[in-house]
Every structure is written in structure tokens, then in C-alpha cells.
Amino acid sequence: METFEQNLIKKLGKEAFNKIQNTPVGLAGAGGLGSNCALNLVRAGFLRLTIVDFDKVSASNLDRQFYFLDQIGLSKTSALADNLKRINPTLKLNMVEAKITKTNINQLFSNCSIVVECLDQAESKSMLVEELLRLNKFVVAASGLGGVGSSDDLAVHKINSNLVIIGDLNSDIIFKPALSPRVNIVAAKQADAVLDYVIEK
């Protein structure tokens, strides 16, 4: 029977597959974006993920996040690790239950040249991106994913060589709630931006 790895090598080629397997990627947040981006990265062959979140799974998360009913009350880092390992049990995960602050970003993502921004609050998102760029990381951020329909507006915006922002750059989840379809589109595009960067570098 063809293995998970053999199938990906057939699709990607050995050289690209090796790059993917050996590249550590950080995810700042394990909510709607982070949990779904992580599952896409794992399915694409990434092994080495550092995922940071301080929250626990709640019933209100289940409409858009990669968690299940029986995981309510568990830490998101613990629950997500279990879910991802059901896809690939050989993952090398660094799951950190912590709140991301300006003072701990460097320590949390010290081994990651690539970090995906998956936070909720605008102030936290801006702070994280600013600090990561100062540390010369490649950053994939998100802005504008709320609402229903108009999914073609969820575009990839290459700001510079170190920053990609995905979304419509406009919709605010305060006024247009984040629902599974558009959240998953942005999360998948974040994972694809990481994949493209790793293969092409």
C-alpha cells in the first residue's frame, strides 16, 4: 500500500518534499485560521510545527475550527496535536500553551524562519507582524475574512519579500462574523503561501 509520504513525493518530487519536511513553521494562534492552516500544512507534508495558543476549546469554536465536540474544555494546543497526529503520527510538534506578547515572540518562534499570523485582535495582529518582520521572518498574515459570499475577494497580497497578507483587507468580523467557508479559504491560502515559499526558495 502506498504510504502518505510516497504519495506526496509522487506529487511534489523528492527535492521539494525534503524541503517541506525539514522546514519548521510557526503558527501564532490555534483558532479558526491556525487550526485549519495547520491541518493543511500537515496534509502537504510539513512535519515541524510550533503552534502557540493559550485558549481552550469551547462550543462556540466548533462552527469553524478543527476541533470536535468531545474536545470541549481541552487546551487547543493539546486537542490540535491529537487531531493533527491522526493525519500523520510522525509529526514533530512543539505545542506551546502561552499568550503571545511582544517580549516572548522571539523566544517562541526562535527556530522558525516562517510564521503564520492567526490571531483575532487587530492590535495583536499588528504587533506580531511588526515584531516578526523586525526579526527577519517570512510572515503570512490575514486581514478581512468575515461574512458570506464574495470569496473571490479573499486574495493573496504580496506586500514585500517577507510579508504576504491574505483576505479582502476590508471586512471586519465585528460586523461580519467569521464563518467556516471564508475562514477555511483564508487558512488554506495561508498554507499554500507557505508551501509556495518553501518550494521556491
C-alpha positions in Angstrom: 0.0 0.0 0.0 1.3 3.4 -0.9 2.3 5.5 2.2 1.4 9.1 3.0 5.0 10.1 2.2 5.2 8.2 -1.0 2.0 9.8 -2.3 3.4 13.3 -1.6 6.8 12.5 -3.2 4.9 11.4 -6.3 3.0 14.7 -6.4 5.8 17.1 -5.3 9.0 15.4 -6.2 11.7 14.3 -3.8 13.6 17.6 -3.6 10.5 19.7 -2.8 9.3 17.1 -0.3 12.6 17.1 1.6 12.4 20.9 1.8 8.9 20.7 3.2 9.8 18.0 5.7 12.8 19.9 7.0 11.3 23.4 7.3 10.0 24.4 10.7 6.9 26.6 10.6 5.4 28.6 13.4 1.7 29.3 13.8 0.6 32.1 16.1 -2.8 31.0 17.2 -4.8 27.7 17.0 -8.3 29.1 16.4 -10.2 29.3 13.1 -7.1 30.2 11.0 -4.4 28.4 13.0 -6.1 25.0 13.4 -7.2 24.9 9.7 -3.9 26.2 8.4 -2.1 23.6 10.5 -4.2 20.7 9.0 -3.4 21.9 5.5 0.3 22.2 6.2 0.3 18.7 7.7 -1.5 17.3 4.7 1.1 19.0 2.4 3.9 17.2 4.3 5.1 19.6 6.8 6.4 17.8 9.9 7.9 20.5 12.2 5.3 22.9 13.5 5.5 25.2 16.5 1.9 26.2 17.5 1.2 28.7 20.2 -2.2 29.4 21.8 -3.4 29.9 25.4 -7.1 29.2 24.9 -9.3 26.2 25.5 -11.8 24.6 23.1 -15.3 25.9 23.5 -18.7 25.0 21.9 -18.6 28.3 20.0 -15.4 27.2 18.2 -16.9 24.2 16.5 -18.6 26.1 13.7 -15.2 27.0 12.1 -12.3 25.4 13.9 -10.6 22.0 13.6 -11.9 20.6 16.9 -14.7 18.2 17.9 -17.5 18.0 20.5 -15.7 15.7 22.8 -12.7 18.1 23.0 -14.6 21.0 24.6 -12.7 22.1 27.7 -9.3 20.8 26.5 -6.5 23.2 25.7 -6.4 24.0 22.0 -2.7 23.0 21.8 -3.4 19.6 23.2 -6.5 18.9 21.2 -5.0 20.1 17.9 -1.9 18.0 18.5 -4.1 14.9 18.8 -6.1 15.8 15.6 -3.0 16.5 13.5 -1.4 13.3 14.6 -4.4 11.4 13.3 -3.3 12.6 9.9 0.4 11.9 10.4 1.6 10.3 13.7 5.2 11.0 12.9 4.8 14.8 13.3 7.4 16.7 15.3 5.1 19.2 17.1 6.1 21.9 19.5 2.8 22.9 21.1 3.1 25.9 23.5 0.2 26.9 25.8 1.0 30.5 26.2 -0.2 34.0 25.4 1.9 35.7 22.7 3.4 39.0 23.8 5.9 41.5 22.4 8.5 40.2 24.8 8.2 36.5 24.1 7.8 36.4 20.3 11.5 35.8 19.6 11.7 33.0 22.1 8.5 31.3 21.0 9.5 31.3 17.3 13.3 31.2 17.5 13.6 28.1 15.4 11.0 29.2 12.7 12.0 31.3 9.7 8.4 31.2 8.7 5.5 32.3 10.9 1.8 32.3 10.1 -0.3 35.0 11.9 -3.6 33.5 13.1 -4.7 35.9 15.8 -8.1 37.6 16.3 -7.5 41.1 17.6 -6.2 43.8 15.2 -3.8 45.2 17.8 -2.3 41.8 18.4 -2.0 41.0 14.7 -0.2 44.3 14.0 2.2 43.9 17.0 3.0 40.3 16.0 3.7 41.1 12.3 5.8 44.1 13.2 8.0 42.1 15.6 8.3 39.1 13.3 9.4 41.4 10.4 12.0 43.0 12.7 13.3 39.5 13.3 13.5 38.9 9.6 10.9 36.2 9.5 8.8 35.4 6.5 5.3 36.2 7.6 1.9 35.1 6.2 -0.9 37.2 7.8 -4.6 37.6 7.4 -6.9 40.6 7.1 -10.6 40.6 6.2 -12.3 37.2 6.2 -15.7 37.8 7.7 -19.1 37.4 6.1 -20.7 35.2 3.4 -20.1 35.0 -0.3 -17.7 37.1 -2.5 -15.0 34.5 -1.8 -13.0 35.6 -4.8 -12.2 38.8 -2.8 -10.1 36.7 -0.5 -6.9 37.4 -2.4 -3.1 36.9 -1.8 -1.4 40.3 -1.3 2.4 40.2 -1.6 3.4 43.3 0.4 7.1 42.7 0.1 9.6 39.8 0.1 8.9 39.0 3.7 5.2 39.7 4.1 2.1 38.2 2.5 -1.4 39.2 3.6 -4.4 37.1 2.7 -8.0 38.3 2.8 -10.2 41.0 1.4 -8.4 43.7 3.6 -11.8 45.2 4.4 -14.4 43.0 6.2 -14.4 43.3 10.0 -15.5 40.2 12.0 -17.2 42.6 14.5 -19.8 43.4 11.8 -19.4 40.4 9.5 -18.9 37.3 11.6 -16.2 34.7 10.7 -17.9 31.6 9.3 -16.3 28.3 8.3 -16.2 28.7 4.5 -14.3 32.0 4.3 -12.2 31.2 7.3 -11.1 27.9 5.7 -10.4 29.6 2.3 -8.0 32.1 4.0 -6.4 29.3 6.1 -5.9 27.2 3.0 -4.4 30.2 1.2 -2.1 30.8 4.1 -0.8 27.2 4.0 -0.4 27.5 0.2 1.6 30.7 0.6 3.9 28.8 3.0 4.2 25.9 0.6 5.0 28.1 -2.3 7.6 30.0 -0.4 9.4 26.8 0.8 9.4 25.1 -2.6 10.6 28.2 -4.5 13.3 29.4 -2.1 
